Amino acid sequence: MTEFISKIRTIQWIDTYSRMVDQTLFPDEFKYINITTGQQMFDAIKNMIVRGAPAIGIAGAHGVVLYAQELGKKNLARDEFVKELLEKADYMATSRPTAVNLMWAVEKQKEIIKNSKSEISELISELKQNGIKLENEDIEINKKIGDYGAEVVPKNATILTHCNAGALATVGYGTALGVVRSAFAKDNTIQVFADETRPRQQGARITTLELTMDGIPTTLITDGMCSYFMKKGMIDMVVVGADRIAANGDTANKIGTYTVAIAAKYHNIPFYIAAPISTIDINIKTGEEIPIEERAHDEVTHINGKTICAKGVNIINPGFDVTPNELITGIITEKGILKPDYKKSIADIFKNL
């Protein structure tokens, strides 16, 4: 089972449908499901069957292909086909509002739709091939992120991570866990502390599953324990993923990340973001502009279908928070590690794309 998780394809286009791992079933069951319609993909993204910003992006690209296939059966004139498909693509991009990779990947498909001169059947094929291209690129990008990140991991390090930014949050390999994997390949004394990540417990359910199956020593802690272990000198660095990074480096990630970053700053522990360039939204100046998804209340009030709180209590459930750029040591990308001043380093990297 060693390296099983890190070598899987979390999401993959196969012939006329998208196949993905149903991540709502972890850790009890590992199961692939087939998504055959655009609406099924919209629901899979919204309900977190697929999760993690890079994987959500690929799912969005696949969703546009699925809608194209459905519209292709309606014998529409080409202009009408394009008009309706662009509307469906825009709808797909609303399935989750915070992860910018979703909008990025949908825009990549919209560029194909707008620029292609092909007939409908060939246009559908072009969208399919572009979706597959984005899939393959994701894995290579993650490996580059991992290799750059490994350069700043100290020998014998204990790395704290929050939520899941591994193979199962991407097409394969992972961003934050890509850094862990690349570092562990060079130094097998490295270990990980994983926050459980309430309320959906992605750290407990998914991160610990990935790392233990890869043979990487992992300790699970609750979200409120990070400061305790930092004070005791048991954590050497923090590496987390991202769902959207503003032009100034402010970073949205799973709720609780901001708390970890504050604790790391107080204890003089390096705090790194690991994410592809596609997660950077240069159209947003600061984190104040990042939309924060408000999720269902039962994620907080229930665990495994059982109520854990008083009936009628008020619930607020933001899915993400924003870590200010001054708390971030570096942003690890496939183009290298960005450093402060982030406004300048991010602008410079986009000039060279």
C-alpha positions as CSV (number, residue, x, y, z in Angstrom):
1,M,0.0,0.0,0.0
2,T,3.1,2.3,0.3
3,E,2.7,5.4,-2.0
4,F,-0.8,4.1,-3.1
5,I,-2.5,7.4,-2.4
6,S,0.2,9.6,-3.8
7,K,0.1,7.7,-7.1
8,I,-3.6,7.7,-7.7
9,R,-5.6,9.9,-10.1
10,T,-8.1,11.7,-7.9
11,I,-10.0,12.8,-11.0
12,Q,-9.6,11.6,-14.6
13,W,-11.4,12.0,-17.9
14,I,-12.3,8.7,-19.4
15,D,-13.8,8.6,-22.9
16,T,-17.2,10.4,-22.3
17,Y,-17.3,10.9,-18.5
18,S,-15.3,12.0,-15.5
19,R,-14.1,9.5,-12.9
20,M,-13.3,10.7,-9.4
21,V,-12.8,9.5,-5.9
22,D,-15.8,10.1,-3.6
23,Q,-14.1,11.8,-0.7
24,T,-17.2,12.0,1.4
25,L,-16.8,8.3,2.2
26,F,-13.3,8.6,3.8
27,P,-12.0,6.9,5.9
28,D,-14.5,4.1,5.8
29,E,-14.5,3.5,2.1
30,F,-12.3,4.2,-1.0
31,K,-14.5,4.4,-4.0
32,Y,-14.5,5.8,-7.5
33,I,-17.7,7.2,-9.0
34,N,-18.5,8.2,-12.6
35,I,-19.9,11.7,-13.3
36,T,-21.8,11.7,-16.5
37,T,-23.7,15.1,-16.6
38,G,-22.9,18.7,-16.0
39,Q,-25.4,18.9,-13.1
40,Q,-23.8,15.9,-11.4
41,M,-20.5,17.6,-11.6
42,F,-21.9,20.9,-10.2
43,D,-23.3,18.9,-7.3
44,A,-20.1,16.9,-6.8
45,I,-18.1,20.1,-6.4
46,K,-20.7,21.8,-4.2
47,N,-21.2,18.8,-1.9
48,M,-17.4,18.1,-1.6
49,I,-17.4,14.8,-3.3
50,V,-14.4,16.4,-5.0
51,R,-12.4,18.9,-2.9
52,G,-9.2,20.8,-2.8
53,A,-8.7,23.8,-5.1
54,P,-6.6,22.2,-7.9
55,A,-8.9,19.1,-8.1
56,I,-12.0,21.4,-8.1
57,G,-10.5,23.3,-11.0
58,I,-10.1,20.1,-13.0
59,A,-13.6,19.1,-12.1
60,G,-14.9,22.4,-13.4
61,A,-13.1,21.9,-16.7
62,H,-14.6,18.4,-17.0
63,G,-18.0,19.8,-16.1
64,V,-17.9,22.1,-19.1
65,V,-17.1,19.1,-21.4
66,L,-20.1,17.2,-19.9
67,Y,-22.4,20.2,-20.6
68,A,-21.0,20.4,-24.1
69,Q,-21.8,16.7,-24.7
70,E,-25.3,17.2,-23.5
71,L,-25.9,20.3,-25.6
72,G,-24.3,18.5,-28.6
73,K,-27.3,16.1,-28.6
74,K,-29.8,18.9,-29.1
75,N,-29.2,19.6,-32.8
76,L,-28.6,23.3,-32.0
77,A,-27.2,25.8,-34.5
78,R,-23.6,26.4,-33.7
79,D,-24.2,30.0,-32.4
80,E,-26.9,28.8,-30.1
81,F,-24.7,25.9,-28.9
82,V,-21.9,28.3,-28.0
83,K,-24.3,30.8,-26.3
84,E,-25.8,28.1,-24.1
85,L,-22.5,26.4,-23.4
86,L,-20.9,29.7,-22.2
87,E,-23.9,30.1,-19.9
88,K,-23.5,26.6,-18.5
89,A,-19.8,27.3,-18.0
90,D,-20.6,30.4,-16.0
91,Y,-23.0,28.4,-13.9
92,M,-20.4,25.7,-13.2
93,A,-18.0,28.4,-11.9
94,T,-20.6,29.2,-9.2
95,S,-20.5,25.8,-7.6
96,R,-18.0,27.0,-5.0
97,P,-17.1,30.6,-4.7
98,T,-13.7,30.7,-2.8
99,A,-11.5,28.3,-4.8
100,V,-10.2,30.5,-7.7
101,N,-8.8,27.4,-9.5
102,L,-12.4,26.6,-10.4
103,M,-12.9,29.9,-12.2
104,W,-9.4,29.7,-13.7
105,A,-10.1,26.2,-15.3
106,V,-13.6,27.2,-16.5
107,E,-12.1,30.3,-18.1
108,K,-9.5,28.1,-19.9
109,Q,-12.4,26.1,-21.4
110,K,-14.3,29.3,-22.2
111,E,-11.2,30.5,-24.2
112,I,-11.5,27.3,-26.3
113,I,-15.2,27.9,-26.9
114,K,-14.8,31.5,-27.9
115,N,-11.7,31.1,-30.1
116,S,-12.5,27.8,-31.9
117,K,-13.8,27.9,-35.4
118,S,-14.6,24.2,-35.4
119,E,-17.9,22.6,-35.9
120,I,-19.7,21.4,-32.7
121,S,-18.4,17.8,-32.6
122,E,-14.8,19.0,-33.1
123,L,-15.2,21.8,-30.5
124,I,-16.4,19.2,-28.0
125,S,-13.3,17.1,-28.7
126,E,-11.1,20.2,-28.3
127,L,-12.6,20.9,-24.9
128,K,-12.1,17.3,-23.9
129,Q,-8.4,17.4,-24.9
130,N,-7.9,20.6,-23.0
131,G,-9.4,19.1,-19.9
132,I,-7.0,16.2,-20.1
133,K,-4.1,18.6,-20.7
134,L,-4.9,20.5,-17.6
135,E,-5.1,17.2,-15.6
136,N,-1.6,16.1,-16.7
137,E,-0.1,19.6,-16.1
138,D,-1.5,19.5,-12.5
139,I,0.6,16.5,-11.5
140,E,3.8,18.0,-13.0
141,I,3.1,21.4,-11.3
142,N,2.7,19.7,-8.0
143,K,5.9,17.8,-8.3
144,K,7.7,21.1,-9.0
145,I,6.1,22.7,-6.0
146,G,7.2,19.7,-3.9
147,D,10.8,20.0,-5.1
148,Y,11.0,23.7,-4.4
149,G,9.4,23.3,-1.0
150,A,11.8,20.5,0.0
151,E,14.7,22.9,-0.2
152,V,13.4,24.9,2.8
153,V,12.5,21.8,5.0
154,P,15.2,21.4,7.7
155,K,16.7,18.0,8.4
156,N,14.7,15.9,11.0
157,A,11.8,18.5,10.7
158,T,8.4,18.1,12.1
159,I,5.9,19.8,9.7
160,L,2.5,21.0,10.8
161,T,-0.2,21.1,8.2
162,H,-3.9,22.1,8.3
163,C,-6.7,20.6,6.2
164,N,-5.7,18.4,3.3
165,A,-3.6,19.7,0.4
166,G,-2.4,16.3,-0.8
167,A,-2.9,13.9,-3.7
168,L,-6.6,13.8,-3.0
169,A,-6.9,17.6,-3.2
170,T,-5.3,17.7,-6.6
171,V,-5.1,15.3,-9.6
172,G,-2.2,13.6,-7.8
173,Y,0.8,14.2,-5.5
174,G,-0.4,17.3,-3.7
175,T,0.7,20.8,-2.9
176,A,1.5,21.1,0.8
177,L,1.8,17.3,1.0
178,G,3.8,17.4,-2.2
179,V,6.3,19.4,-0.2
180,V,6.2,16.7,2.5
181,R,6.6,13.9,0.0
182,S,9.5,15.5,-1.8
183,A,11.2,16.3,1.5
184,F,10.6,12.8,2.9
185,A,12.1,11.2,-0.2
186,K,15.4,13.0,0.7
187,D,15.2,12.7,4.5
188,N,13.0,9.9,6.0
189,T,13.4,11.3,9.5
190,I,10.8,14.0,8.6
191,Q,7.4,13.6,10.3
192,V,4.1,15.5,10.2
193,F,1.6,16.8,12.7
194,A,-1.9,17.0,11.1
195,D,-4.7,19.3,12.4
196,E,-8.0,17.4,12.4
197,T,-9.6,20.5,10.7
198,R,-13.1,20.9,12.0
199,P,-15.8,20.9,10.9
200,R,-15.3,18.5,8.0
201,Q,-12.2,16.9,9.5
202,Q,-10.3,16.7,6.3
203,G,-7.0,16.5,8.2
204,A,-8.2,13.5,10.3
205,R,-10.1,11.8,7.5
206,I,-7.8,12.4,4.5
207,T,-4.4,13.8,5.4
208,T,-3.7,11.1,7.9
209,L,-4.9,8.5,5.5
210,E,-2.6,9.7,2.7
211,L,0.5,10.1,4.8
212,T,0.2,6.8,6.8
213,M,-0.4,4.9,3.6
214,D,2.8,6.5,2.2
215,G,4.7,5.4,5.3
216,I,5.3,9.0,6.5
217,P,5.1,9.2,10.3
218,T,2.1,11.3,11.2
219,T,0.5,12.5,14.5
220,L,-3.1,13.7,14.5
221,I,-3.9,16.7,16.8
222,T,-7.1,18.7,17.3
223,D,-7.2,22.2,15.9
224,G,-6.7,23.9,19.3
225,M,-3.5,22.1,20.1
226,C,-1.1,23.7,17.7
227,S,0.1,26.5,20.0
228,Y,0.8,23.9,22.8
229,F,3.1,21.9,20.6
230,M,4.8,25.0,19.1
231,K,5.6,26.2,22.6
232,K,7.1,22.8,23.5
233,G,9.4,23.1,20.5
234,M,7.8,20.1,18.7
235,I,7.0,21.9,15.4
236,D,9.7,23.2,13.1
237,M,7.6,24.7,10.3
238,V,4.0,24.9,8.9
239,V,3.0,24.2,5.3
240,V,-0.6,24.6,4.1
241,G,-2.4,24.8,0.8
242,A,-4.5,27.6,-0.5
243,D,-7.8,28.2,-2.2
244,R,-7.2,31.8,-3.4
245,I,-4.2,34.1,-3.1
246,A,-4.7,37.8,-3.6
247,A,-2.2,40.0,-5.5
248,N,-0.6,41.2,-2.3
249,G,-0.1,37.6,-0.9
250,D,-3.1,37.5,1.5
251,T,-4.2,33.8,1.3
252,A,-7.6,32.1,1.8
253,N,-7.4,28.6,3.1
254,K,-9.6,26.3,5.2
255,I,-11.0,27.9,8.3
256,G,-8.5,27.7,11.1
257,T,-5.5,28.4,9.0
258,Y,-5.3,32.0,10.2
259,T,-5.2,30.8,13.8
260,V,-2.2,28.5,13.0
261,A,-0.4,31.4,11.2
262,I,-0.8,33.7,14.2
263,A,0.6,31.0,16.5
264,A,3.5,30.3,14.2
265,K,4.4,34.0,14.1
266,Y,4.4,34.3,17.9
267,H,6.6,31.2,18.2
268,N,9.0,32.3,15.3
269,I,8.1,29.2,13.3
270,P,8.2,29.5,9.4
271,F,4.7,29.5,7.8
272,Y,4.6,28.5,4.2
273,I,1.8,28.4,1.6
274,A,2.1,25.8,-1.2
275,A,0.0,26.4,-4.3
276,P,0.2,26.6,-8.1
277,I,0.3,29.9,-9.8
278,S,-3.3,29.3,-10.9
279,T,-4.4,29.8,-7.3
280,I,-3.2,33.4,-7.4
281,D,-5.9,35.9,-8.3
282,I,-4.2,39.0,-9.5
283,N,-7.5,40.7,-10.1
284,I,-8.0,40.8,-6.3
285,K,-5.8,43.4,-4.5
286,T,-6.1,42.1,-1.0
287,G,-7.7,39.3,1.0
288,E,-10.6,41.6,2.0
289,E,-12.0,41.0,-1.5
290,I,-11.9,37.2,-1.4
291,P,-15.5,35.8,-1.1
292,I,-15.8,33.4,1.9
293,E,-18.2,30.5,1.4
294,E,-20.7,30.0,4.2
295,R,-21.5,26.3,4.5
296,A,-24.4,24.3,5.9
297,H,-25.0,24.5,9.6
298,D,-25.2,20.7,10.1
299,E,-21.5,20.5,9.4
300,V,-21.0,22.1,12.8
301,T,-23.9,20.7,14.7
302,H,-23.5,17.0,13.6
303,I,-20.7,14.5,13.5
304,N,-21.4,11.2,11.7
305,G,-25.1,12.1,11.7
306,K,-25.3,12.6,15.4
307,T,-26.1,16.0,17.0
308,I,-23.3,17.3,19.2
309,C,-24.9,20.6,20.5
310,A,-28.0,22.1,22.0
311,K,-31.0,22.3,19.7
312,G,-31.7,25.8,18.4
313,V,-28.2,27.2,19.1
314,N,-27.0,29.8,16.6
315,I,-24.5,28.6,14.0
316,I,-22.0,30.4,11.8
317,N,-20.0,28.2,9.5
318,P,-17.5,30.0,7.2
319,G,-15.6,27.5,5.1
320,F,-12.4,29.6,4.9
321,D,-10.4,32.4,6.5
322,V,-7.8,34.7,5.1
323,T,-4.2,34.8,6.4
324,P,-2.6,38.2,6.0
325,N,0.6,38.3,4.0
326,E,2.7,39.6,6.9
327,L,2.3,36.2,8.6
328,I,3.5,34.2,5.5
329,T,7.2,33.3,5.3
330,G,7.0,32.2,1.6
331,I,4.6,31.1,-1.1
332,I,5.9,27.9,-2.7
333,T,4.9,27.7,-6.4
334,E,5.9,25.7,-9.5
335,K,8.0,28.8,-10.5
336,G,9.9,29.0,-7.2
337,I,9.3,30.3,-3.7
338,L,7.9,33.8,-3.6
339,K,9.0,36.1,-0.8
340,P,7.9,39.4,0.6
341,D,7.2,42.0,-0.8
342,Y,4.5,39.7,-2.2
343,K,2.9,42.5,-4.3
344,K,6.2,42.8,-6.1
345,S,7.2,39.1,-6.3
346,I,3.7,38.1,-7.5
347,A,3.6,40.9,-10.1
348,D,7.1,39.9,-11.3
349,I,6.2,36.2,-11.7
350,F,3.1,37.1,-13.8
351,K,5.1,39.4,-16.1
352,N,7.2,36.3,-17.1
353,L,4.3,33.9,-17.7
